[in-house]
Amino acid sequence: MSDNGNAAATAEENSPKMRVIRVGTRKSQLARIQTDSVVAVLKALYPGLQFEIVAMSTTGDKILDTALSKIGEKSLFTKELEHALEKNEVDLVVHSLKDLPTVLPPGFTIGAICKRENPYDAVVFHPKFVGKTLETLPEKSVSAQRGNLNTRLRKLDEFQEFSAIILAAAGLQRMGWQHRVGQILHPEECMYAVGQGALGVEVRAKDQDILDLVGVLHDPETLLRCIAERAFLRHLEGGCSVPVAVHTAMKDGQLYLTGGVWSLDGSDSMQETMQATICVTAQHEDGPEDDPQLVGITARNIPRQAQLAAENLGISLASLLLNKGAKNILDVARQLNDAH
């Protein structure tokens, strides 16, 4: 049996029969679809448990008329959910990984990162521009709007204000709206946000039963790619307020990470690529470490050395960019945001 299978069997044996596991989520339709998909997998793994979904609104769901970069709050989509986790009102929370800061509040950890969907951004065109591409649209006609997917698509279709909007392809896919995708932006055109396309399951760091329960959801390749991405962002001290994007790939035991930083108006940019050898088949070490978390993630069933190699890759790439002058670009971006 695989490590995942053993972990699932062990967790199932140790779990009280018919215990109710409460799963926190945002109220948006996309968040519910994402949470339902994770709960469906857990139900199949643990037929002796009951799962109850607890939906709530977050600060980010309520502030729709201000750009994320201008709010300055790093936990817009997570604070209320973490508050419920802290008060034991829920046992785990399902998030879009890109919403989770690289430094979590004390007492929390990401106990699982599920297999990544398409991480790229997609262009959705106004009905009158279907069949076009970004290159063939009139100038100044694209928006990267806030709000949930339903709201943004309705605004695009009903008003003449925008010719197209850019959204994460994974969200459109999960909503069953692939038919609205007019163009996929590949890495050479537009890299993506750290963690984009992946789901993260946040739990209390000391809740070993729940950590064991969700740990089987870890997808090794997605986990290692996202550790590298999150380490890159953390070392740059980036967040919602600074334009940082990445692209990762694993091939033949090599993890490739491309990262870039941009000025707010896009006039200044810098990007580099690095790679590292990652061995994901090595026997993992048993027993607790002093600090089992890497960039807010706990994954005891994935080789520790592989996780450290991924983290070091992200740090090394960030250091390279900082040494080449990326700090100036980021500082200016932060100052402009603060001024607004």
C-alpha positions as a LaTeX table, in Angstrom:
\begin{tabular}{lrrr}
\hline
Residue & $x$ (\AA) & $y$ (\AA) & $z$ (\AA) \\
\hline
Met1 & 0.00 & 0.00 & 0.00 \\
Ser2 & 1.24 & 3.53 & $-0.70$ \\
Asp3 & 2.19 & 5.99 & 2.05 \\
Asn4 & $-1.06$ & 7.82 & 1.33 \\
Gly5 & $-3.02$ & 4.60 & 1.63 \\
Asn6 & $-1.33$ & 3.70 & 4.92 \\
Ala7 & $-1.95$ & 7.17 & 6.30 \\
Ala8 & $-5.61$ & 7.02 & 5.29 \\
Ala9 & $-6.04$ & 3.58 & 6.85 \\
Thr10 & $-4.34$ & 4.66 & 10.07 \\
Ala11 & $-6.37$ & 7.84 & 10.34 \\
Glu12 & $-9.56$ & 5.89 & 9.66 \\
Glu13 & $-8.74$ & 3.35 & 12.41 \\
Asn14 & $-7.98$ & 6.12 & 14.91 \\
Ser15 & $-11.04$ & 8.24 & 14.16 \\
Pro16 & $-14.12$ & 7.94 & 16.37 \\
Lys17 & $-17.00$ & 6.53 & 14.35 \\
Met18 & $-19.44$ & 9.10 & 12.97 \\
Arg19 & $-17.51$ & 12.03 & 14.40 \\
Val20 & $-18.57$ & 15.25 & 12.71 \\
Ile21 & $-15.75$ & 17.15 & 11.00 \\
Arg22 & $-16.71$ & 20.79 & 10.39 \\
Val23 & $-15.25$ & 22.35 & 7.26 \\
Gly24 & $-15.07$ & 26.13 & 6.94 \\
Thr25 & $-15.39$ & 27.94 & 3.60 \\
Arg26 & $-16.24$ & 31.29 & 2.06 \\
Lys27 & $-19.83$ & 31.68 & 0.92 \\
Ser28 & $-19.10$ & 32.37 & $-2.75$ \\
Gln29 & $-20.27$ & 29.80 & $-5.30$ \\
Leu30 & $-16.70$ & 29.07 & $-6.39$ \\
Ala31 & $-15.51$ & 28.60 & $-2.79$ \\
Arg32 & $-18.37$ & 26.17 & $-2.16$ \\
Ile33 & $-17.57$ & 24.19 & $-5.31$ \\
Gln34 & $-13.91$ & 23.98 & $-4.26$ \\
Thr35 & $-14.81$ & 22.93 & $-0.72$ \\
Asp36 & $-17.35$ & 20.37 & $-1.93$ \\
Ser37 & $-14.65$ & 18.79 & $-4.13$ \\
Val38 & $-12.27$ & 18.42 & $-1.17$ \\
Val39 & $-15.02$ & 17.08 & 1.12 \\
Ala40 & $-16.03$ & 14.53 & $-1.54$ \\
Val41 & $-12.49$ & 13.10 & $-1.52$ \\
Leu42 & $-12.39$ & 13.02 & 2.28 \\
Lys43 & $-15.79$ & 11.28 & 2.44 \\
Ala44 & $-14.52$ & 8.58 & 0.09 \\
Leu45 & $-11.37$ & 8.12 & 2.21 \\
Tyr46 & $-13.18$ & 8.19 & 5.56 \\
Pro47 & $-16.67$ & 6.66 & 5.23 \\
Gly48 & $-16.91$ & 6.47 & 9.04 \\
Leu49 & $-16.87$ & 10.25 & 9.41 \\
Gln50 & $-19.50$ & 12.90 & 8.80 \\
Phe51 & $-18.54$ & 16.23 & 7.24 \\
Glu52 & $-20.47$ & 19.45 & 7.81 \\
Ile53 & $-19.75$ & 22.54 & 5.73 \\
Val54 & $-19.82$ & 25.92 & 7.52 \\
Ala55 & $-19.92$ & 28.88 & 5.08 \\
Met56 & $-19.17$ & 32.47 & 6.06 \\
Ser57 & $-18.43$ & 35.86 & 4.50 \\
Thr58 & $-14.93$ & 37.35 & 4.73 \\
Thr59 & $-13.66$ & 40.93 & 4.64 \\
Gly60 & $-12.52$ & 40.40 & 1.06 \\
Asp61 & $-16.03$ & 39.36 & 0.04 \\
Lys62 & $-17.47$ & 42.60 & 1.42 \\
Ile63 & $-15.00$ & 45.15 & 0.00 \\
Leu64 & $-15.57$ & 44.97 & $-3.74$ \\
Asp65 & $-14.93$ & 48.54 & $-4.86$ \\
Thr66 & $-11.26$ & 48.84 & $-3.87$ \\
Ala67 & $-8.20$ & 47.22 & $-5.43$ \\
Leu68 & $-6.58$ & 44.55 & $-3.26$ \\
Ser69 & $-3.27$ & 46.39 & $-3.48$ \\
Lys70 & $-4.76$ & 49.48 & $-1.84$ \\
Ile71 & $-6.32$ & 47.79 & 1.18 \\
Gly72 & $-3.07$ & 46.59 & 2.72 \\
Glu73 & $-4.72$ & 43.70 & 4.59 \\
Lys74 & $-2.94$ & 40.39 & 3.97 \\
Ser75 & $-5.72$ & 38.16 & 5.29 \\
Leu76 & $-8.70$ & 39.59 & 3.41 \\
Phe77 & $-10.14$ & 36.20 & 2.51 \\
Thr78 & $-8.94$ & 34.23 & 5.52 \\
Lys79 & $-9.29$ & 36.20 & 8.77 \\
Glu80 & $-12.89$ & 35.27 & 9.64 \\
Leu81 & $-12.29$ & 31.63 & 8.71 \\
Glu82 & $-9.16$ & 31.49 & 10.88 \\
His83 & $-11.11$ & 33.07 & 13.74 \\
Ala84 & $-13.63$ & 30.20 & 13.52 \\
Leu85 & $-10.73$ & 27.70 & 13.40 \\
Glu86 & $-9.16$ & 29.28 & 16.47 \\
Lys87 & $-12.45$ & 29.06 & 18.40 \\
Asn88 & $-12.89$ & 25.38 & 17.41 \\
Glu89 & $-16.04$ & 26.25 & 15.47 \\
Val90 & $-14.54$ & 24.48 & 12.47 \\
Asp91 & $-11.86$ & 21.77 & 12.20 \\
Leu92 & $-10.38$ & 22.69 & 8.84 \\
Val93 & $-10.78$ & 25.39 & 6.20 \\
Val94 & $-10.51$ & 25.08 & 2.42 \\
His95 & $-8.92$ & 28.07 & 0.67 \\
Ser96 & $-7.62$ & 29.04 & $-2.73$ \\
Leu97 & $-3.92$ & 28.74 & $-1.91$ \\
Lys98 & $-3.15$ & 32.10 & $-3.51$ \\
Asp99 & $-5.30$ & 33.77 & $-0.80$ \\
Leu100 & $-3.12$ & 32.40 & 2.01 \\
Pro101 & $-0.21$ & 34.63 & 3.09 \\
Thr102 & 3.25 & 33.06 & 3.20 \\
Val103 & 3.39 & 33.68 & 6.96 \\
Leu104 & 0.31 & 32.32 & 8.74 \\
Pro105 & $-0.87$ & 33.51 & 12.16 \\
Pro106 & 0.61 & 31.53 & 15.09 \\
Gly107 & $-1.14$ & 28.22 & 15.69 \\
Phe108 & $-2.19$ & 27.56 & 12.09 \\
Thr109 & $-0.69$ & 25.50 & 9.28 \\
Ile110 & $-1.57$ & 24.36 & 5.78 \\
Gly111 & $-2.11$ & 20.64 & 6.29 \\
Ala112 & $-2.76$ & 19.77 & 2.64 \\
Ile113 & $-2.23$ & 21.16 & $-0.83$ \\
Cys114 & $-4.41$ & 19.43 & $-3.40$ \\
Lys115 & $-3.44$ & 18.65 & $-6.98$ \\
Arg116 & $-3.20$ & 21.86 & $-8.95$ \\
Glu117 & $-5.63$ & 22.76 & $-11.70$ \\
Asn118 & $-4.55$ & 24.91 & $-14.65$ \\
Pro119 & $-2.61$ & 27.77 & $-12.96$ \\
Tyr120 & $-2.70$ & 30.14 & $-15.94$ \\
Asp121 & $-4.79$ & 33.25 & $-16.37$ \\
Ala122 & $-7.55$ & 33.34 & $-18.97$ \\
Val123 & $-9.08$ & 36.17 & $-20.98$ \\
Val124 & $-12.88$ & 36.32 & $-21.13$ \\
Phe125 & $-14.19$ & 38.62 & $-23.85$ \\
His126 & $-17.35$ & 40.71 & $-24.02$ \\
Pro127 & $-19.81$ & 38.87 & $-26.31$ \\
Lys128 & $-19.24$ & 41.39 & $-29.10$ \\
Phe129 & $-15.48$ & 40.66 & $-29.06$ \\
Val130 & $-15.66$ & 36.86 & $-29.07$ \\
Gly131 & $-12.99$ & 35.45 & $-31.36$ \\
Lys132 & $-10.54$ & 38.27 & $-30.71$ \\
Thr133 & $-7.27$ & 38.17 & $-28.73$ \\
Leu134 & $-5.70$ & 40.73 & $-26.40$ \\
Glu135 & $-3.53$ & 41.90 & $-29.29$ \\
Thr136 & $-6.52$ & 42.67 & $-31.51$ \\
Leu137 & $-8.63$ & 44.52 & $-28.90$ \\
Pro138 & $-8.86$ & 48.33 & $-28.75$ \\
Glu139 & $-6.36$ & 49.84 & $-26.30$ \\
Lys140 & $-7.25$ & 50.28 & $-22.60$ \\
Ser141 & $-10.11$ & 47.83 & $-22.77$ \\
Val142 & $-9.12$ & 45.10 & $-20.32$ \\
Ser143 & $-9.95$ & 44.83 & $-16.63$ \\
Ala144 & $-8.69$ & 42.70 & $-13.77$ \\
Gln145 & $-11.78$ & 43.30 & $-11.61$ \\
Arg146 & $-12.57$ & 42.34 & $-8.02$ \\
Gly147 & $-15.65$ & 40.54 & $-6.81$ \\
Asn148 & $-16.80$ & 36.95 & $-7.26$ \\
Leu149 & $-16.80$ & 35.33 & $-10.68$ \\
Asn150 & $-20.54$ & 35.60 & $-11.16$ \\
Thr151 & $-20.49$ & 39.36 & $-10.50$ \\
Arg152 & $-17.50$ & 40.02 & $-12.74$ \\
Leu153 & $-18.89$ & 38.09 & $-15.69$ \\
Arg154 & $-22.28$ & 39.76 & $-15.34$ \\
Lys155 & $-20.64$ & 43.21 & $-15.33$ \\
Leu156 & $-18.64$ & 42.31 & $-18.42$ \\
Asp157 & $-21.69$ & 41.05 & $-20.33$ \\
Glu158 & $-24.20$ & 43.71 & $-19.26$ \\
Phe159 & $-22.11$ & 46.86 & $-19.50$ \\
Gln160 & $-20.08$ & 48.29 & $-22.36$ \\
Glu161 & $-17.33$ & 49.46 & $-19.99$ \\
Phe162 & $-14.90$ & 46.62 & $-20.71$ \\
Ser163 & $-14.04$ & 44.54 & $-23.76$ \\
Ala164 & $-12.49$ & 41.72 & $-21.71$ \\
Ile165 & $-11.52$ & 40.68 & $-18.21$ \\
Ile166 & $-8.63$ & 38.52 & $-17.01$ \\
Leu167 & $-9.47$ & 35.75 & $-14.55$ \\
Ala168 & $-7.79$ & 32.61 & $-13.22$ \\
Ala169 & $-8.49$ & 29.73 & $-15.61$ \\
Ala170 & $-8.88$ & 27.31 & $-12.67$ \\
Gly171 & $-11.86$ & 29.23 & $-11.27$ \\
Leu172 & $-13.63$ & 29.26 & $-14.63$ \\
Gln173 & $-12.94$ & 25.56 & $-15.00$ \\
Arg174 & $-14.30$ & 24.70 & $-11.54$ \\
Met175 & $-17.45$ & 26.73 & $-12.26$ \\
Gly176 & $-17.97$ & 24.83 & $-15.53$ \\
Trp177 & $-17.47$ & 27.98 & $-17.60$ \\
Gln178 & $-14.65$ & 26.77 & $-19.86$ \\
His179 & $-16.71$ & 27.90 & $-22.86$ \\
Arg180 & $-16.16$ & 31.53 & $-21.82$ \\
Val181 & $-12.36$ & 31.26 & $-22.12$ \\
Gly182 & $-11.32$ & 33.20 & $-25.21$ \\
Gln183 & $-7.56$ & 33.05 & $-24.68$ \\
Ile184 & $-5.18$ & 31.35 & $-22.23$ \\
Leu185 & $-2.20$ & 33.48 & $-21.22$ \\
His186 & 0.88 & 31.25 & $-21.23$ \\
Pro187 & 3.98 & 32.00 & $-19.11$ \\
Glu188 & 5.85 & 33.80 & $-21.88$ \\
Glu189 & 2.89 & 36.23 & $-22.09$ \\
Cys190 & 1.84 & 36.41 & $-18.46$ \\
Met191 & 3.03 & 34.43 & $-15.44$ \\
Tyr192 & 0.63 & 33.62 & $-12.62$ \\
Ala193 & 0.12 & 34.38 & $-8.94$ \\
Val194 & 1.91 & 32.33 & $-6.29$ \\
Gly195 & $-0.18$ & 29.23 & $-5.53$ \\
Gln196 & $-2.72$ & 29.96 & $-8.27$ \\
Gly197 & $-4.83$ & 26.95 & $-9.28$ \\
Ala198 & $-4.14$ & 24.99 & $-6.06$ \\
Leu199 & $-6.36$ & 24.50 & $-3.03$ \\
Gly200 & $-4.93$ & 24.63 & 0.50 \\
Val201 & $-6.46$ & 23.08 & 3.61 \\
Glu202 & $-5.70$ & 25.11 & 6.73 \\
Val203 & $-5.85$ & 23.48 & 10.17 \\
Arg204 & $-4.74$ & 24.08 & 13.74 \\
Ala205 & $-1.02$ & 23.28 & 13.87 \\
Lys206 & $-1.31$ & 21.17 & 17.05 \\
Asp207 & $-4.40$ & 19.22 & 15.94 \\
Gln208 & $-2.56$ & 16.03 & 14.99 \\
Asp209 & $-5.72$ & 14.02 & 14.27 \\
Ile210 & $-6.89$ & 16.54 & 11.67 \\
Leu211 & $-3.36$ & 16.92 & 10.26 \\
Asp212 & $-3.25$ & 13.14 & 9.74 \\
Leu213 & $-6.75$ & 13.18 & 8.27 \\
Val214 & $-6.04$ & 15.86 & 5.62 \\
Gly215 & $-2.38$ & 14.99 & 4.99 \\
Val216 & $-3.36$ & 12.29 & 2.50 \\
Leu217 & $-4.65$ & 15.04 & 0.20 \\
His218 & $-1.13$ & 16.40 & $-0.46$ \\
Asp219 & $-0.15$ & 16.18 & $-4.12$ \\
Pro220 & 3.67 & 15.89 & $-4.04$ \\
Glu221 & 4.42 & 17.80 & $-7.24$ \\
Thr222 & 1.94 & 20.60 & $-6.48$ \\
Leu223 & 3.26 & 20.81 & $-2.91$ \\
Leu224 & 6.90 & 21.21 & $-3.99$ \\
Arg225 & 6.10 & 23.72 & $-6.72$ \\
Cys226 & 4.04 & 25.80 & $-4.27$ \\
Ile227 & 6.72 & 25.64 & $-1.54$ \\
Ala228 & 9.21 & 27.10 & $-4.05$ \\
Glu229 & 6.72 & 29.78 & $-5.13$ \\
Arg230 & 5.77 & 30.75 & $-1.58$ \\
Ala231 & 9.43 & 30.84 & $-0.47$ \\
Phe232 & 10.20 & 33.13 & $-3.42$ \\
Leu233 & 7.36 & 35.51 & $-2.47$ \\
Arg234 & 8.17 & 35.44 & 1.23 \\
His235 & 11.85 & 36.24 & 0.65 \\
Leu236 & 10.85 & 39.17 & $-1.56$ \\
Glu237 & 8.51 & 40.30 & 1.24 \\
Gly238 & 5.77 & 40.50 & $-1.34$ \\
Gly239 & 2.02 & 40.21 & $-0.94$ \\
Cys240 & $-1.17$ & 41.42 & $-2.56$ \\
Ser241 & 0.28 & 44.92 & $-2.79$ \\
Val242 & 3.27 & 44.18 & $-5.03$ \\
Pro243 & 3.28 & 42.75 & $-8.56$ \\
Val244 & 5.08 & 39.41 & $-8.23$ \\
Ala245 & 4.40 & 36.43 & $-10.50$ \\
Val246 & 5.84 & 32.98 & $-11.05$ \\
His247 & 5.92 & 29.90 & $-13.23$ \\
Thr248 & 7.02 & 26.45 & $-12.03$ \\
Ala249 & 7.45 & 23.07 & $-13.69$ \\
Met250 & 8.84 & 19.67 & $-12.69$ \\
Lys251 & 10.59 & 17.48 & $-15.23$ \\
Asp252 & 13.00 & 14.56 & $-14.84$ \\
Gly253 & 13.64 & 15.28 & $-11.17$ \\
Gln254 & 14.30 & 18.97 & $-11.78$ \\
Leu255 & 12.13 & 21.76 & $-10.37$ \\
Tyr256 & 12.18 & 24.88 & $-12.53$ \\
Leu257 & 11.13 & 28.21 & $-11.05$ \\
Thr258 & 10.74 & 31.44 & $-13.00$ \\
Gly259 & 9.89 & 34.52 & $-10.96$ \\
Gly260 & 9.41 & 38.15 & $-11.80$ \\
Val261 & 8.63 & 41.53 & $-10.27$ \\
Trp262 & 6.99 & 44.49 & $-12.00$ \\
Ser263 & 6.42 & 48.16 & $-11.37$ \\
Leu264 & 2.73 & 49.06 & $-10.95$ \\
Asp265 & 2.52 & 50.56 & $-14.43$ \\
Gly266 & 4.44 & 47.66 & $-15.98$ \\
Ser267 & 7.20 & 49.91 & $-17.31$ \\
Asp268 & 9.95 & 48.31 & $-15.21$ \\
Ser269 & 10.36 & 44.58 & $-14.68$ \\
Met270 & 12.87 & 41.90 & $-13.88$ \\
Gln271 & 12.67 & 38.12 & $-14.12$ \\
Glu272 & 14.99 & 35.13 & $-13.85$ \\
Thr273 & 14.79 & 31.34 & $-13.92$ \\
Met274 & 16.57 & 28.81 & $-11.70$ \\
Gln275 & 16.33 & 25.06 & $-11.22$ \\
Ala276 & 17.08 & 22.52 & $-8.51$ \\
Thr277 & 17.28 & 18.74 & $-8.30$ \\
Ile278 & 14.34 & 17.41 & $-6.28$ \\
Cys279 & 14.10 & 13.77 & $-5.20$ \\
Val280 & 10.50 & 12.96 & $-4.27$ \\
Thr281 & 10.97 & 9.20 & $-3.95$ \\
Ala282 & 13.45 & 9.25 & $-1.05$ \\
Gln283 & 12.36 & 7.68 & 2.23 \\
His284 & 11.01 & 10.43 & 4.44 \\
Glu285 & 12.29 & 10.83 & 7.98 \\
Asp286 & 10.09 & 9.76 & 10.87 \\
Gly287 & 9.59 & 11.81 & 13.98 \\
Pro288 & 8.83 & 15.49 & 14.56 \\
Glu289 & 11.20 & 18.24 & 13.55 \\
Asp290 & 11.82 & 21.38 & 15.60 \\
Asp291 & 9.90 & 23.38 & 13.00 \\
Pro292 & 7.93 & 21.06 & 10.71 \\
Gln293 & 6.45 & 23.95 & 8.76 \\
Leu294 & 7.93 & 25.35 & 5.56 \\
Val295 & 6.29 & 28.59 & 4.34 \\
Gly296 & 3.27 & 27.75 & 6.48 \\
Ile297 & 2.92 & 24.18 & 5.20 \\
Thr298 & 3.12 & 20.89 & 7.13 \\
Ala299 & 3.68 & 17.75 & 5.03 \\
Arg300 & 5.11 & 14.89 & 7.06 \\
Asn301 & 4.35 & 12.32 & 4.33 \\
Ile302 & 6.55 & 14.04 & 1.72 \\
Pro303 & 10.38 & 13.75 & 1.91 \\
Arg304 & 11.74 & 16.58 & 4.04 \\
Gln305 & 14.85 & 16.97 & 1.87 \\
Ala306 & 12.68 & 17.53 & $-1.20$ \\
Gln307 & 10.71 & 20.22 & 0.64 \\
Leu308 & 13.91 & 21.96 & 1.79 \\
Ala309 & 15.33 & 21.86 & $-1.75$ \\
Ala310 & 12.14 & 23.50 & $-3.08$ \\
Glu311 & 12.25 & 26.16 & $-0.36$ \\
Asn312 & 15.93 & 26.88 & $-1.04$ \\
Leu313 & 15.18 & 27.26 & $-4.75$ \\
Gly314 & 12.59 & 29.95 & $-4.01$ \\
Ile315 & 14.92 & 31.78 & $-1.62$ \\
Ser316 & 17.84 & 31.60 & $-4.07$ \\
Leu317 & 15.80 & 33.02 & $-6.94$ \\
Ala318 & 14.46 & 35.85 & $-4.76$ \\
Ser319 & 18.00 & 36.64 & $-3.58$ \\
Leu320 & 19.22 & 36.75 & $-7.17$ \\
Leu321 & 16.51 & 39.24 & $-8.17$ \\
Leu322 & 17.08 & 41.36 & $-5.06$ \\
Asn323 & 20.80 & 41.49 & $-5.79$ \\
Lys324 & 20.05 & 42.65 & $-9.34$ \\
Gly325 & 17.87 & 45.55 & $-8.18$ \\
Ala326 & 14.38 & 44.11 & $-7.67$ \\
Lys327 & 14.17 & 45.76 & $-4.25$ \\
Asn328 & 13.94 & 49.19 & $-5.89$ \\
Ile329 & 11.02 & 48.10 & $-8.07$ \\
Leu330 & 9.20 & 46.61 & $-5.06$ \\
Asp331 & 9.89 & 49.62 & $-2.82$ \\
Val332 & 8.48 & 52.04 & $-5.42$ \\
Ala333 & 5.39 & 49.84 & $-5.87$ \\
Arg334 & 4.78 & 49.81 & $-2.11$ \\
Gln335 & 5.27 & 53.58 & $-1.82$ \\
Leu336 & 2.78 & 54.22 & $-4.62$ \\
Asn337 & 0.25 & 51.92 & $-2.94$ \\
Asp338 & 0.74 & 53.63 & 0.41 \\
Ala339 & 0.27 & 57.03 & $-1.24$ \\
His340 & $-3.11$ & 55.91 & $-2.58$ \\
\hline
\end{tabular}
